Amino acid sequence: MNVRIACWLLVGLLMGCTSAGGQTGEVAADPCDSFPEVAGQFVEHGLTDPTPLGVSGQEAIDATGGSGSFDVAWANGTKSAVSWSLAADTESSPVVAYVDRRSACADEYLQVLVIGHMSSADGVLDHEQRGALHRGDDGAAHLRLFFSFDENPFPDVYAGGGSGDNCAGCGGDFELSVESRWEAGESTPHGHVYLTENGTLLGEVGTF
């Protein structure tokens, strides 16, 4: 888990991991460009409590629209409509945390625990997962959701270590990481979808 989090702090919207032809590399990442799960001291809030950011956790969710759809272009050349929805994860704690990084990073943000559901018309996505919505002081929101697969959902794009004639009986745990960003005032997210195998980044497999 720690390996996966460390890698994904370098990818997606942060563009810290790069790939070319299925190969991966790492570049130095600015810690102020990421929203770590735990970032020093933070203050817990109730879902509808006012926060120093000027919005409550529920208002941060509502600002995304709460549900909607977008079109994803997969790396294999196909496209699909994806419907999505977000709801507060009230079974987890803290549901809302305010993080003040103004002294170190000149910013502040809310972390809101959510349950996200995504379903694509082509059947690639049909999952529900817990995640953390990060609402920045610029009004933009970020969400990263990991969806697990027993088999590679894109073998025609990235073979992975568990495929090929010389790997009879091999298998791996595959994940799609959907990295979404809502600009301030917008209810349609934009972002990228990345494929990993056993925590190793294979590459980007979708954009929206």
Secondary structure as UniProt FT lines:
FT   HELIX           2..8
FT   TURN            9..10
FT   HELIX           12..14
FT   STRAND          17..20
FT   TURN            21..22
FT   STRAND          23..26
FT   HELIX           31..33
FT   STRAND          42..45
FT   TURN            47..48
FT   TURN            52..53
FT   HELIX           57..63
FT   TURN            64..65
FT   STRAND          67..74
FT   TURN            75..76
FT   STRAND          79..88
FT   TURN            90..91
FT   STRAND          96..100
FT   TURN            102..105
FT   STRAND          108..120
FT   TURN            121..122
FT   STRAND          126..136
FT   TURN            137..138
FT   STRAND          141..149
FT   TURN            155..157
FT   TURN            161..162
FT   TURN            165..166
FT   TURN            168..169
FT   STRAND          174..182
FT   TURN            184..185
FT   STRAND          190..197
FT   TURN            198..199
FT   STRAND          200..207
//
